[in-house]
Amino acid sequence: MEQKPQSNVVGKYIRKMPELFPAKTALLVIDMINDYIHPEGAYGKQGISNPKVKDIIPPIIKLMGVCKPLGVPVIGITHSIHRRADGTPVDMGLMLGPRPFLKHEGLGQGTWGTKIIDEIPECDFLMEKTRLNAFFQTSLDTLLRGLGVNTLLLTGIQTNYCVESTARAAWDLDLQFVVVKDCVICFDLRLHEASLETLANLGGVASSGDVIEALKKDK
């Protein structure tokens, strides 16, 4: 009996990138917003930054440029919260614990901080979230079903938080996903790699070059 190659097998899990059909695929650009990335954003002002974020911007832009002509919808996912008139947060939840500075500023709905950074081209659709998981109490699933999408390309930040949480939720909803590994990053590269390793057992993990090649094959 012919044995399967072991390079893509971990334990009993066979790792395989889903086939990509532009008509059934959507690109998610997660949390590439000013408050998280820009030096004058809420996180930047606290000295919380990741210099490697700049490395994922060009491949995200390139991937967006390929997706749009192929009819692959690009959905920008942003994080925002409501604040009372005095500025205190209403629906930030447990996020306030590890990030107490957000009690006073940042992520306010409709503010500059929650807008996608200028470097990223305009997305076809925008979706606001209040938690790590982009599906949690949003209409993202409804939008995807309306678009006829069954496969997601995941890009943005942070690999081990919002990207992974969204990927796991997609899997629970029977949506295939591919994490585009050179288009995601987090503050700790060890956690970044661990997250990619875990998610490879649930969906695909591939480079933007491989994703682009796969999309163009069905053109």
Secondary structure, DSSP 8 states (H G I E B T S, - for coil): -----GGGEETTEE-------GGGEEEEEE--BHHHHSTTSHHHHTT---TTHHHHHHHHHHHHHHHHHHT--EEEEEE-B-B-TTS-BSS-GGGGTT-GGGGTSS-BTTSGGGSB-TTS---SEEEEESSSSTTTTSSHHHHHHHHT--EEEEEEE-IIIIIHHHHHHHHHTT-EEEEEEEEEE-S-HHHHHHHHHHHTTTSEEE-HHHHHHHHHHT-
